[in-house]
Amino acid sequence: MQTNTTRDKTIDFIKGILILFVILGHTTLGLTDMYSFDDTMNGIANVIYSFHMPCFIAVSGFLYSEYVGNASQGIFSRICHKAFNILLPYVMISVIYWIIKFALSNLIREPVAVSSLISIPWKPIEFLWYLYALFLLYCVAYMADYVFARLLPHFNYKMELLFVLFFIIALTCYGRFHYEGFNYIAGFQMYFYLGCLIKKWLDKLDNRYAVLSLAVMSVLVEASGIVLQDDMSSNPLFSSLFERLTACIVTVFIFAVSYCLSGYCDFPKWLQTIGRDSMPFYAMNVIFVGGIRIILDRACITNMVLQCICGFAGSTAICWILYECIIKKIRFINFIFYPGKQLNVRK
C-alpha cells in the first residue's frame, strides 16, 4: 500500500500522460479534418479517443471517492463550490476561446456564429464540453450520495450498483436526449463511478500480474476495435457495448500500470506538473495545434507525419512556456483557470 503523497504524484502522472494524449488527439483529428482521409491518422485518433476522456473522468471519480460520506458540507454547498471551481473557468475560457476564433475566422475559414457564444449555458463550445459535463457528473454524484446516506447508510456496494446502473443507461439512453447535458450524464457517469471502484480495488490492481493481464486485454480490445470497426457499425448496441468495455479496460490498465511503476521509479517532474496544473494545457492546446497546422499548411508542408510531430511537440512546448512564464506568475490569468485556488474556495 502506497502513501497518500505517492498516490497524489501518481494521479498527477496519469493526468499528465492524458493531457499529452489530448494534445496528440487534437493534432491527429485536426489533420484528418483538414486533409484527405488518412487511415493511419484516423486510426491513431480512434485509439486515443477510445479511452482518454473516459480515463480523465475516472480520475475525477477516483479523487471524489476520498470525500464520499463527508458530512461537513451540505449538498447545495458542495454543488456551489464545484460551480465556482469548474463552471466559472468553463464560462471564462469559452468566452476567450470564442473571441479568439471570431478574430481569426478568416484564417481558419470557419464561420463563427454569435449564437454559439449565447448558447454556452446549454451547449458547450467544441472541446470545452468536458468541463460542462464534469460539473454535471459531480452534481449527480452528490445527489446520489445524499440519497444513499439517508436511505441506505450502511450499504457497502453503492459504487458497484451505481456503476452497473449507469452502464445500462449508457447502452440504452446515450444520445437520445435533446439536452446535451443529459447525454453527457448518460454516456459518462459510469466512468466516474469506475474511478471510484478503481480506488476501492487499488490494492488488488497494484501488482505485476494484474498489470500484465490488463495490458494483454487492452491490446486485444484496441486491435479488435480496429479490425471489427466496419462490422460493428451495423450493430449500434454491440458497438456501444464494445466501445465502453474498451474504455473501461484501458482505463483500469492505465491506473494499474501507473501505480505499479510508482513503486519502482520516480515519475518525471515536468509530467507531474502538467498533470497537477492540467487546466491551462487542456484549454490552450487546441489554439496552438490549429495555429501550427495553419502555418505549416501556408508553408506548403503537408506531410502528415511532420505535421503531427510539429503540432504535438510545438503546442506542448508553447503551452509549457506560457504556463511557466505567464500563467503561474500573473494572478489574474491564473484566476481564469483556478478561481477556487486564488480565492481559497476548495472542494
HUJO-V908156 format. One record per pair of residues at least 12 apart in sequence whose ideal C-beta (glycine too) atoms are under 6 Angstrom apart, sorted by sequence separation. I is the first residue (numbers start at 1). J is the second residue. If there is no record, write none. Layout:
I	J
I	J
This chain:
174	186
28	41
173	186
174	187
28	44
29	45
170	186
28	45
169	186
170	187
292	310
293	311
98	117
292	311
25	45
170	190
225	246
289	311
292	314
25	48
166	189
167	190
25	49
166	190
221	246
94	120
289	315
21	48
163	190
288	315
221	249
163	193
285	315
288	318
21	52
94	125
162	193
218	249
217	249
218	250
18	52
94	128
159	193
163	197
285	319
218	253
284	319
18	55
159	196
18	56
159	197
214	252
281	319
214	253
90	131
90	132
214	256
280	323
15	59
86	131
136	181
140	185
211	256
210	256
211	257
280	327
86	134
87	135
136	184
86	135
136	185
140	189
211	260
133	184
205	256
137	189
82	135
206	259
194	248
206	260
133	188
137	192
82	138
198	255
280	337
279	337
79	139
79	142
78	142
75	142
171	240
75	146
170	244
57	188
61	192
65	196
61	193
58	191
62	195
57	191
61	195
65	199
57	192
61	196
58	194
62	198
54	191
58	195
62	199
127	286
47	222
107	294
93	283
54	247
58	251
50	246
51	247
55	251
54	251
51	250
55	254
51	251
14	258
92	336
13	258
10	258
89	337
10	259
88	339
10	262
13	267
16	271
19	274
85	340
6	262
84	340
13	271
16	274
13	272
16	275
19	278
30	289
12	272
15	275
26	286
84	345
13	275
19	281
23	285
27	289
9	272
12	275
15	278
26	289
30	293
41	304
12	276
81	345
38	304
31	304
31	307
27	308
27	311
27	312
24	312
23	312
23	315
23	316
